[in-house]
Amino acid sequence: MAIRTELTLRLENTPGALARLCDLLAAEKVNLLALNLESGGVLHLVPDNPVHAAGLLRIKEYAVAEREVLYAPMPNGPGAISSTTRMLRDAGININYAFASAISEHEMTVLVMAVDDAQRAATAAGM
């Protein structure tokens, strides 16, 4: 488990809004490690270079918020997410929101979790 920086912003609900943002980041060689787009247009991004990504987005007049999140690669199998979230529960850490993705043919998945205090949560999880 690691601590990463998540960028949160709002996208317009128009065709191509996400594509334009992804094209902008790709042109600058920013790799997206995770993303979650909510139905209301709130976009959560975990880029490999958050300083560069946030700067690019701000230049293009996106209102970007930054926060530390837990980024937990884990085996892609039954119980992996349960084990990780149980560790946080046992330490009294509340998960405000989370998102994950896996491809069934791959051995690993990643879980992104927003918590009130990422440093304390990481310590509780043995990082």
PyMOL CGO cylinders between C-alpha atoms (Angstrom):
from pymol import cmd
from pymol.cgo import CYLINDER

trace = [
    CYLINDER, 0.00, 0.00, 0.00, 1.28, 3.45, -0.89, 0.3, 1, 1, 1, 1, 1, 1,
    CYLINDER, 1.28, 3.45, -0.89, 0.17, 7.02, -0.52, 0.3, 1, 1, 1, 1, 1, 1,
    CYLINDER, 0.17, 7.02, -0.52, -0.49, 8.77, -3.82, 0.3, 1, 1, 1, 1, 1, 1,
    CYLINDER, -0.49, 8.77, -3.82, -1.95, 12.12, -4.77, 0.3, 1, 1, 1, 1, 1, 1,
    CYLINDER, -1.95, 12.12, -4.77, -5.43, 12.14, -6.22, 0.3, 1, 1, 1, 1, 1, 1,
    CYLINDER, -5.43, 12.14, -6.22, -6.66, 15.03, -8.33, 0.3, 1, 1, 1, 1, 1, 1,
    CYLINDER, -6.66, 15.03, -8.33, -10.37, 15.82, -8.24, 0.3, 1, 1, 1, 1, 1, 1,
    CYLINDER, -10.37, 15.82, -8.24, -12.15, 18.09, -10.68, 0.3, 1, 1, 1, 1, 1, 1,
    CYLINDER, -12.15, 18.09, -10.68, -15.51, 18.52, -12.35, 0.3, 1, 1, 1, 1, 1, 1,
    CYLINDER, -15.51, 18.52, -12.35, -16.04, 17.76, -16.03, 0.3, 1, 1, 1, 1, 1, 1,
    CYLINDER, -16.04, 17.76, -16.03, -18.79, 19.17, -18.19, 0.3, 1, 1, 1, 1, 1, 1,
    CYLINDER, -18.79, 19.17, -18.19, -21.45, 16.63, -19.07, 0.3, 1, 1, 1, 1, 1, 1,
    CYLINDER, -21.45, 16.63, -19.07, -20.77, 16.88, -22.80, 0.3, 1, 1, 1, 1, 1, 1,
    CYLINDER, -20.77, 16.88, -22.80, -19.55, 14.44, -25.44, 0.3, 1, 1, 1, 1, 1, 1,
    CYLINDER, -19.55, 14.44, -25.44, -15.76, 14.37, -25.52, 0.3, 1, 1, 1, 1, 1, 1,
    CYLINDER, -15.76, 14.37, -25.52, -15.10, 16.08, -22.16, 0.3, 1, 1, 1, 1, 1, 1,
    CYLINDER, -15.10, 16.08, -22.16, -13.23, 13.09, -20.74, 0.3, 1, 1, 1, 1, 1, 1,
    CYLINDER, -13.23, 13.09, -20.74, -11.48, 12.43, -24.06, 0.3, 1, 1, 1, 1, 1, 1,
    CYLINDER, -11.48, 12.43, -24.06, -10.18, 16.02, -24.21, 0.3, 1, 1, 1, 1, 1, 1,
    CYLINDER, -10.18, 16.02, -24.21, -8.80, 15.79, -20.69, 0.3, 1, 1, 1, 1, 1, 1,
    CYLINDER, -8.80, 15.79, -20.69, -7.17, 12.41, -21.38, 0.3, 1, 1, 1, 1, 1, 1,
    CYLINDER, -7.17, 12.41, -21.38, -5.69, 13.70, -24.65, 0.3, 1, 1, 1, 1, 1, 1,
    CYLINDER, -5.69, 13.70, -24.65, -4.20, 16.68, -22.81, 0.3, 1, 1, 1, 1, 1, 1,
    CYLINDER, -4.20, 16.68, -22.81, -2.53, 14.44, -20.23, 0.3, 1, 1, 1, 1, 1, 1,
    CYLINDER, -2.53, 14.44, -20.23, -1.38, 11.88, -22.80, 0.3, 1, 1, 1, 1, 1, 1,
    CYLINDER, -1.38, 11.88, -22.80, 0.25, 14.59, -24.93, 0.3, 1, 1, 1, 1, 1, 1,
    CYLINDER, 0.25, 14.59, -24.93, 2.35, 15.50, -21.89, 0.3, 1, 1, 1, 1, 1, 1,
    CYLINDER, 2.35, 15.50, -21.89, 3.20, 11.85, -21.10, 0.3, 1, 1, 1, 1, 1, 1,
    CYLINDER, 3.20, 11.85, -21.10, 1.12, 11.77, -17.89, 0.3, 1, 1, 1, 1, 1, 1,
    CYLINDER, 1.12, 11.77, -17.89, 0.02, 8.21, -17.17, 0.3, 1, 1, 1, 1, 1, 1,
    CYLINDER, 0.02, 8.21, -17.17, -3.25, 7.66, -15.32, 0.3, 1, 1, 1, 1, 1, 1,
    CYLINDER, -3.25, 7.66, -15.32, -2.89, 4.92, -12.71, 0.3, 1, 1, 1, 1, 1, 1,
    CYLINDER, -2.89, 4.92, -12.71, -6.57, 5.06, -11.75, 0.3, 1, 1, 1, 1, 1, 1,
    CYLINDER, -6.57, 5.06, -11.75, -9.65, 7.12, -12.47, 0.3, 1, 1, 1, 1, 1, 1,
    CYLINDER, -9.65, 7.12, -12.47, -13.27, 7.29, -11.43, 0.3, 1, 1, 1, 1, 1, 1,
    CYLINDER, -13.27, 7.29, -11.43, -15.90, 9.46, -13.11, 0.3, 1, 1, 1, 1, 1, 1,
    CYLINDER, -15.90, 9.46, -13.11, -19.11, 9.94, -11.14, 0.3, 1, 1, 1, 1, 1, 1,
    CYLINDER, -19.11, 9.94, -11.14, -22.47, 10.56, -12.81, 0.3, 1, 1, 1, 1, 1, 1,
    CYLINDER, -22.47, 10.56, -12.81, -22.44, 14.20, -11.62, 0.3, 1, 1, 1, 1, 1, 1,
    CYLINDER, -22.44, 14.20, -11.62, -19.20, 14.89, -13.49, 0.3, 1, 1, 1, 1, 1, 1,
    CYLINDER, -19.20, 14.89, -13.49, -16.82, 14.62, -10.53, 0.3, 1, 1, 1, 1, 1, 1,
    CYLINDER, -16.82, 14.62, -10.53, -13.60, 13.04, -11.78, 0.3, 1, 1, 1, 1, 1, 1,
    CYLINDER, -13.60, 13.04, -11.78, -11.03, 11.44, -9.48, 0.3, 1, 1, 1, 1, 1, 1,
    CYLINDER, -11.03, 11.44, -9.48, -7.59, 10.86, -11.09, 0.3, 1, 1, 1, 1, 1, 1,
    CYLINDER, -7.59, 10.86, -11.09, -4.48, 9.21, -9.73, 0.3, 1, 1, 1, 1, 1, 1,
    CYLINDER, -4.48, 9.21, -9.73, -1.70, 10.24, -12.14, 0.3, 1, 1, 1, 1, 1, 1,
    CYLINDER, -1.70, 10.24, -12.14, 1.89, 9.03, -12.07, 0.3, 1, 1, 1, 1, 1, 1,
    CYLINDER, 1.89, 9.03, -12.07, 3.09, 12.66, -11.91, 0.3, 1, 1, 1, 1, 1, 1,
    CYLINDER, 3.09, 12.66, -11.91, 0.47, 14.65, -9.96, 0.3, 1, 1, 1, 1, 1, 1,
    CYLINDER, 0.47, 14.65, -9.96, 2.47, 17.89, -9.85, 0.3, 1, 1, 1, 1, 1, 1,
    CYLINDER, 2.47, 17.89, -9.85, 2.78, 18.01, -13.64, 0.3, 1, 1, 1, 1, 1, 1,
    CYLINDER, 2.78, 18.01, -13.64, -0.81, 16.83, -14.19, 0.3, 1, 1, 1, 1, 1, 1,
    CYLINDER, -0.81, 16.83, -14.19, -2.29, 19.39, -11.77, 0.3, 1, 1, 1, 1, 1, 1,
    CYLINDER, -2.29, 19.39, -11.77, -0.29, 22.18, -13.38, 0.3, 1, 1, 1, 1, 1, 1,
    CYLINDER, -0.29, 22.18, -13.38, -1.46, 21.22, -16.87, 0.3, 1, 1, 1, 1, 1, 1,
    CYLINDER, -1.46, 21.22, -16.87, -5.07, 21.03, -15.80, 0.3, 1, 1, 1, 1, 1, 1,
    CYLINDER, -5.07, 21.03, -15.80, -4.92, 24.38, -14.02, 0.3, 1, 1, 1, 1, 1, 1,
    CYLINDER, -4.92, 24.38, -14.02, -3.40, 26.01, -17.12, 0.3, 1, 1, 1, 1, 1, 1,
    CYLINDER, -3.40, 26.01, -17.12, -6.46, 24.75, -19.01, 0.3, 1, 1, 1, 1, 1, 1,
    CYLINDER, -6.46, 24.75, -19.01, -8.64, 26.34, -16.30, 0.3, 1, 1, 1, 1, 1, 1,
    CYLINDER, -8.64, 26.34, -16.30, -9.84, 23.20, -14.55, 0.3, 1, 1, 1, 1, 1, 1,
    CYLINDER, -9.84, 23.20, -14.55, -10.45, 23.72, -10.83, 0.3, 1, 1, 1, 1, 1, 1,
    CYLINDER, -10.45, 23.72, -10.83, -8.31, 20.94, -9.36, 0.3, 1, 1, 1, 1, 1, 1,
    CYLINDER, -8.31, 20.94, -9.36, -8.31, 19.77, -5.75, 0.3, 1, 1, 1, 1, 1, 1,
    CYLINDER, -8.31, 19.77, -5.75, -5.54, 17.53, -4.44, 0.3, 1, 1, 1, 1, 1, 1,
    CYLINDER, -5.54, 17.53, -4.44, -5.61, 14.99, -1.63, 0.3, 1, 1, 1, 1, 1, 1,
    CYLINDER, -5.61, 14.99, -1.63, -3.58, 12.07, -0.43, 0.3, 1, 1, 1, 1, 1, 1,
    CYLINDER, -3.58, 12.07, -0.43, -5.21, 8.68, -0.96, 0.3, 1, 1, 1, 1, 1, 1,
    CYLINDER, -5.21, 8.68, -0.96, -4.21, 5.11, -0.24, 0.3, 1, 1, 1, 1, 1, 1,
    CYLINDER, -4.21, 5.11, -0.24, -3.19, 3.23, -3.37, 0.3, 1, 1, 1, 1, 1, 1,
    CYLINDER, -3.19, 3.23, -3.37, -3.20, -0.49, -2.68, 0.3, 1, 1, 1, 1, 1, 1,
    CYLINDER, -3.20, -0.49, -2.68, -2.08, -2.97, -5.32, 0.3, 1, 1, 1, 1, 1, 1,
    CYLINDER, -2.08, -2.97, -5.32, -3.21, -6.45, -4.34, 0.3, 1, 1, 1, 1, 1, 1,
    CYLINDER, -3.21, -6.45, -4.34, -3.74, -9.91, -5.73, 0.3, 1, 1, 1, 1, 1, 1,
    CYLINDER, -3.74, -9.91, -5.73, -6.76, -10.21, -7.99, 0.3, 1, 1, 1, 1, 1, 1,
    CYLINDER, -6.76, -10.21, -7.99, -8.67, -12.83, -6.06, 0.3, 1, 1, 1, 1, 1, 1,
    CYLINDER, -8.67, -12.83, -6.06, -11.48, -13.44, -3.60, 0.3, 1, 1, 1, 1, 1, 1,
    CYLINDER, -11.48, -13.44, -3.60, -10.94, -11.75, -0.25, 0.3, 1, 1, 1, 1, 1, 1,
    CYLINDER, -10.94, -11.75, -0.25, -8.11, -9.39, -1.25, 0.3, 1, 1, 1, 1, 1, 1,
    CYLINDER, -8.11, -9.39, -1.25, -10.18, -6.22, -0.85, 0.3, 1, 1, 1, 1, 1, 1,
    CYLINDER, -10.18, -6.22, -0.85, -11.78, -7.63, 2.29, 0.3, 1, 1, 1, 1, 1, 1,
    CYLINDER, -11.78, -7.63, 2.29, -8.39, -8.19, 3.90, 0.3, 1, 1, 1, 1, 1, 1,
    CYLINDER, -8.39, -8.19, 3.90, -7.21, -4.65, 3.14, 0.3, 1, 1, 1, 1, 1, 1,
    CYLINDER, -7.21, -4.65, 3.14, -10.39, -2.93, 4.28, 0.3, 1, 1, 1, 1, 1, 1,
    CYLINDER, -10.39, -2.93, 4.28, -10.56, -5.08, 7.43, 0.3, 1, 1, 1, 1, 1, 1,
    CYLINDER, -10.56, -5.08, 7.43, -7.09, -3.85, 8.41, 0.3, 1, 1, 1, 1, 1, 1,
    CYLINDER, -7.09, -3.85, 8.41, -8.31, -0.26, 8.20, 0.3, 1, 1, 1, 1, 1, 1,
    CYLINDER, -8.31, -0.26, 8.20, -11.54, -1.09, 10.05, 0.3, 1, 1, 1, 1, 1, 1,
    CYLINDER, -11.54, -1.09, 10.05, -9.58, -2.68, 12.87, 0.3, 1, 1, 1, 1, 1, 1,
    CYLINDER, -9.58, -2.68, 12.87, -7.52, 0.52, 13.17, 0.3, 1, 1, 1, 1, 1, 1,
    CYLINDER, -7.52, 0.52, 13.17, -10.69, 2.65, 13.34, 0.3, 1, 1, 1, 1, 1, 1,
    CYLINDER, -10.69, 2.65, 13.34, -10.08, 4.23, 9.93, 0.3, 1, 1, 1, 1, 1, 1,
    CYLINDER, -10.08, 4.23, 9.93, -13.16, 5.25, 7.95, 0.3, 1, 1, 1, 1, 1, 1,
    CYLINDER, -13.16, 5.25, 7.95, -13.05, 4.93, 4.15, 0.3, 1, 1, 1, 1, 1, 1,
    CYLINDER, -13.05, 4.93, 4.15, -14.84, 7.94, 2.66, 0.3, 1, 1, 1, 1, 1, 1,
    CYLINDER, -14.84, 7.94, 2.66, -14.91, 6.47, -0.84, 0.3, 1, 1, 1, 1, 1, 1,
    CYLINDER, -14.91, 6.47, -0.84, -13.02, 3.89, -2.83, 0.3, 1, 1, 1, 1, 1, 1,
    CYLINDER, -13.02, 3.89, -2.83, -12.70, 2.60, -6.36, 0.3, 1, 1, 1, 1, 1, 1,
    CYLINDER, -12.70, 2.60, -6.36, -10.98, -0.38, -7.89, 0.3, 1, 1, 1, 1, 1, 1,
    CYLINDER, -10.98, -0.38, -7.89, -10.61, -2.20, -11.14, 0.3, 1, 1, 1, 1, 1, 1,
    CYLINDER, -10.61, -2.20, -11.14, -9.31, -5.53, -12.26, 0.3, 1, 1, 1, 1, 1, 1,
    CYLINDER, -9.31, -5.53, -12.26, -8.99, -7.56, -15.42, 0.3, 1, 1, 1, 1, 1, 1,
    CYLINDER, -8.99, -7.56, -15.42, -9.89, -11.18, -14.80, 0.3, 1, 1, 1, 1, 1, 1,
    CYLINDER, -9.89, -11.18, -14.80, -6.85, -12.50, -16.70, 0.3, 1, 1, 1, 1, 1, 1,
    CYLINDER, -6.85, -12.50, -16.70, -4.39, -10.44, -14.61, 0.3, 1, 1, 1, 1, 1, 1,
    CYLINDER, -4.39, -10.44, -14.61, -2.94, -11.41, -11.26, 0.3, 1, 1, 1, 1, 1, 1,
    CYLINDER, -2.94, -11.41, -11.26, -3.11, -7.94, -9.69, 0.3, 1, 1, 1, 1, 1, 1,
    CYLINDER, -3.11, -7.94, -9.69, -5.68, -5.23, -9.08, 0.3, 1, 1, 1, 1, 1, 1,
    CYLINDER, -5.68, -5.23, -9.08, -5.53, -1.86, -7.36, 0.3, 1, 1, 1, 1, 1, 1,
    CYLINDER, -5.53, -1.86, -7.36, -7.82, -0.28, -4.79, 0.3, 1, 1, 1, 1, 1, 1,
    CYLINDER, -7.82, -0.28, -4.79, -7.83, 3.51, -4.28, 0.3, 1, 1, 1, 1, 1, 1,
    CYLINDER, -7.83, 3.51, -4.28, -9.22, 4.64, -0.92, 0.3, 1, 1, 1, 1, 1, 1,
    CYLINDER, -9.22, 4.64, -0.92, -9.87, 8.16, 0.33, 0.3, 1, 1, 1, 1, 1, 1,
    CYLINDER, -9.87, 8.16, 0.33, -9.55, 8.44, 4.09, 0.3, 1, 1, 1, 1, 1, 1,
    CYLINDER, -9.55, 8.44, 4.09, -9.40, 11.41, 6.46, 0.3, 1, 1, 1, 1, 1, 1,
    CYLINDER, -9.40, 11.41, 6.46, -5.73, 10.88, 7.34, 0.3, 1, 1, 1, 1, 1, 1,
    CYLINDER, -5.73, 10.88, 7.34, -3.75, 8.90, 4.75, 0.3, 1, 1, 1, 1, 1, 1,
    CYLINDER, -3.75, 8.90, 4.75, -0.56, 8.95, 6.84, 0.3, 1, 1, 1, 1, 1, 1,
    CYLINDER, -0.56, 8.95, 6.84, -2.30, 7.46, 9.88, 0.3, 1, 1, 1, 1, 1, 1,
    CYLINDER, -2.30, 7.46, 9.88, -4.09, 4.90, 7.72, 0.3, 1, 1, 1, 1, 1, 1,
    CYLINDER, -4.09, 4.90, 7.72, -0.86, 3.87, 6.03, 0.3, 1, 1, 1, 1, 1, 1,
    CYLINDER, -0.86, 3.87, 6.03, 0.80, 3.44, 9.40, 0.3, 1, 1, 1, 1, 1, 1,
    CYLINDER, 0.80, 3.44, 9.40, -2.12, 1.37, 10.66, 0.3, 1, 1, 1, 1, 1, 1,
    CYLINDER, -2.12, 1.37, 10.66, -1.86, -0.81, 7.57, 0.3, 1, 1, 1, 1, 1, 1,
    CYLINDER, -1.86, -0.81, 7.57, 1.84, -1.43, 8.24, 0.3, 1, 1, 1, 1, 1, 1,
    CYLINDER, 1.84, -1.43, 8.24, 3.33, 0.78, 5.55, 0.3, 1, 1, 1, 1, 1, 1,
]
cmd.load_cgo(trace, "trace")
